[in-house]
């Protein structure tokens, strides 16, 4: 029973993972959002850290490659740039 508790404690909880989908191979694929706010970017980054800490070392490298395909900070910067185009009073 103790081993089962340890195992479940090391895995990210399903309800706590909001920005990634877990595949059949146990790796998490980023959900590509069109608009990413600064807060979402921070939450995605924190969620990725949580996922990486819970994965066995053998899977971490493959997981990092999946994360590299989608940069939430880049999406957040693009969203902010678009917002500035429509900010009233800006020239």
Number of C-alpha atoms within 10 A of each C-alpha: 6 6 8 8 9 10 11 11 11 14 15 16 11 9 6 9 17 12 18 17 14 12 9 7 7 11 19 21 16 20 12 14 13 9 14 20 17 15 10 16 19 15 16 22 17 12 18 20 11 17 20 20 14 16 17 11 11 8 13 16 13 12 19 14 10 14 17 10 11 15 14 24 17 12 19 21 16 16 16 15 11 12 10 12 10 9 9 7 5 7 6
